[in-house]
Amino acid sequence: MKIKLLIILVLLTLLAALSLPSYGEVVNLSNDGKSAILIELSTTVDGGAVLLVKRGINDALSLNASIIILKINTYGGYLVAADSIVDTIKNSNIKCYSWIPPGGKAVSAGALIALSCNKIFMSPGSLIGAAHPIPSDEKTLNYVIGRFRSLAQGLFHNETLVKIAEDFVTKNRVLSYEDAIKLGFAVGVSFGTGSVSEAISITVAIGLQNAPEGLAVAFALMSTLKYSRSYAFIIALLTGLVEPIAGLLGVVMTTLS
C-alpha cells in the first residue's frame, strides 16, 4: 500500500511540475505495461462533464489502464450530473484518485465527486467543500447530506472525517490545503518552489498526518503480535522512511526539470 501510494505521489508531482498529460493521453507507471489516464474536470459539472468522464473511463478500460487520476478544479454544478459521474466512477472498478491542483478548488458538486475516488490528493493553495445545495428544500438537503455521508464512510472509515464531509453540506464548511492535510482528509502533493517557509509548512503537515498512522501500526504490533514497546516503535518508524526517500527523489526530479 505504501509503495502504491508512493507511485501516485511521484506521478502527481510530475504532473504538477511538468504539466504532463491531460485527458486522452497515457502516463506509464512502470515497465510492466500498467498505465494511468488523467481526466481534467475544470468546467461546470453538467452533461458535458458527464460525457467527458465517461469517455475518459472508457478509454482507460480499452487501454487496460490501472489508475484514473481525476484532476478537479470546479465551482460545482448540477446534482444530477455529479451523481452520474459518481456512479460512473464507482461502477468502473478502476482505482480512481482525485487531485485538486495548486490553487484549485473542488467546490459543491466537485467535492462530492472527489469523495467518490479511492483517495483525495491536494496541492498548496487548493480547497474543498462548500456544498450546501440550491434549492435547499428538506428533501434535497437530506439527500445530499446522505450522499456525502455514504461516500465519506466508504473512503475514510473515520467518523470525524465523515462529519467534516457532512459539514460541507450543512455548514458550507471549506477545508484549505493545510487543514485537509492536518486532519487526514487528503494527502498533500507539492513541488519545488524555492520557498523555505512553504517547505517547512508542508513538512510539518506531513509529520502531523503521519503521527496517527505510526501510532496505529505500533499499537497493532503490541496488541496483536505482542511486540515490545521499543521494537514496535522502531518498526513503525521504519514504515515511514519511504516518504523522506520519495522526497529526495522529488527534489532530484524537480531540479532536473
N, C-alpha and C positions, 0 to 999 in steps of 0.2 A: 504493500500500500504506500509506504514511504517513497519507494523508487518510482512508482507510477505518478505520485504527486510531484516528485522532482521533475519528471519528464514534462508534465503540464506546466510547471513554473518556468522551466527553461524555454519551452515553446512560446509561452505568453510574453516572456522577456524579449525574445527575438522579435515577436510581432510588434511589441511596443517600441523597441529600439530601432528596428529596421523597416517598419511599415510593410511587412511582408503580407502574404496573400489575403485577399478578400474572398467573397463568395464565388464559388466555381473553380477555385484553384486549390491544389492539394499540398499539404505540408507533410513531408516524410518524417516520421518519428524515429525510425530505426531501419536497419538493413534487412529486416525480415518481411518487408512488404506492407507493414501496417502504416496507416496514414490517418490524418485528421483533416477535416474540412472546416473552414471558418465561414460563418454566416453573419453578415453585418446587418443588425437591426437598428437603423438610425432614423427611421421615419415614424410617422404616426402609426400606432397599432390598429390597422384596419384590414380590409380584404386583401389589399396588395401585400401587406406584411405577411398575411397567412400564406399566400401563394409563394412568396419569397422563401419562407421557412420550409414549406413543403417541397419546393424544388431542391433546396439545399439538402434536405434529408434524403430525398430520392436519389440525388447524386451520390451522397455518402453511401447509401445502400448499394448502388450499382458499382461504386469504386471499392467496395468492401472496406470502407474507412472504419477504424475502430473508435474514433472520437469525433464529436462535433463540438466546436467552440462557438458559442453564440455571443457575439460582441454586441452589447446592448448600450445604446445611447439615445434614449427617447423620453419624452414627457408623458407617454402613455397613449391612450386612445379608447377603443371600444371594447367593452367587456366580452361581447360575443366573439370578437376576433382574438382576444387574448386567450379565452377558453379554448378556441380551436387550435391555437398554437401550442398551448399546454398539452392538449390531448394528442396532438401530432408527435410532440417530443416524447411523451410517456409511452405511446404505442409503437415507437420506432425500435425500442430495445437497444439503442445505441447510447453509449455513455455521452452525456451532454454536460459541458462545463460553461457556465455563464461568466462573462468577463465584462466588467464596466471599466472602460479605458480611462486614462488620465483626463480629469476634468469632465468626465461623462456622468450620465445620470440614468438610473433605472427607476423612473417615477410611475406611480399608479399602475397601469397595466404592465409596464416594463418590470416593476418589482414582482408582480405575480409570475411573469414568465421566467424571471431569474430564479425564483424559488422552485420551478419545475425541473431544474437541472440537478445533476448529482453533486455539484459543489459550486459555490459562488466565489469568484475572484474579483478583487477591486484594486484599482491603481490610485495613486495620490491625486487628490482633488475631486474624486468621484463621490457620488452619494446614491442612496437607495431609500425608497419609502414613499410617503405622501400619497396614500392610495384610497382616500375617502371617496366613495363613488358619487357621481351625479347622474341622475337623481338619486337621492339617498332615502327613499321610502323604506319602510321597515323590511319588506320582503327582499329588496335588492341588497340592503345593508347586511342583513343576516346571511344572505347567500355569499356575499363577497368575504365576510368575516370567516365563514365556514370554509371557503375555498382556500384562503390564505392559511388558516389553521391546519387544514388537511395536508397541504403541500409542505408546510414548515415541519409538521410532525414527521413526515417521511424523510425529510432532509436532515433534521438536526437530532431528533430523539432527545430533546432537551426542552423542558417546559419553559425555562426562562427565555430561550430564543424563540420558542413558539409564541409566547406572549408578546415579544417585540414585533413579530410579524403581524399579530392581531392589532397591535397599536398603530401599525402603518395605516390601518383602515379606520379604527375607532377614534384615534387621536391625531391622525395625519402625521405621525411621527416620521422623522427622517434621520437616518444614520449617515454620518460623514465617513470618509475612508478610515480615519483614525479610530472613530467609535466602533465601527464594524469589526476592525481587526482586534481591538482590545477585548470586545465582547465575545469573539469567536464566531461572529455571524458570517464572516467572509475571510478568505485568505488574501494577504497582501501581495501585490505584484508591482514591482517598481523597476527602474532602470537608471543607469548612471547619469547624474545631472551636474556633478561637481559641487553640490551644496552639502557642506558638512552638517549643518543643522538638520536638513532633511534626512540625511543618512542616520543621524542619532535618533530622530523620532521614529524612523522605520525600524531600527534595531531594537528600541525599547518596546515597540508594538509587537514585534515578532517574539521577543522574550516573554512578554506578558501572555501572549497566545500559547506559547509552548509550556508554560509552567503547569497548568492543569493537566495537559497531556502527559507530562513526565510523572506527575503525582499519580495519575490513573494507572500508568504502567507499573510504577513501583508498588502501589497498593495491591495490584493484581498478583504480582510476583510474590509478595509477602503473604497474602491471604490464601492463594491457591497453591503455589509451589513451595510455600514455607521458606522462602529465601530470607536471609538476614537483612536487616535494615541497610547496612552498608553495601552489601552485594546488590540489592535491588536498586539502590541509588546509583551505583556505578553503571548498571545495565541501562537504566532509564536515561542516564546522561549520554551513554553511547548511542542510543537511538536518535538523539538529536544532532549528532555530528554530521549527518547528511546535509543539514542546512548551511553550516559555515563552508563546507566543501562546495556546495552549489553556489554560495555567494561568491567564492573565489572564481568559479567558472564564469559567473555572470560578469564580474569585473573584467576578466580576460576578454569575453565576447564583446562587451560594450566598448572596451578600449580599442580593440581591433576594428570595430565598426566605425 
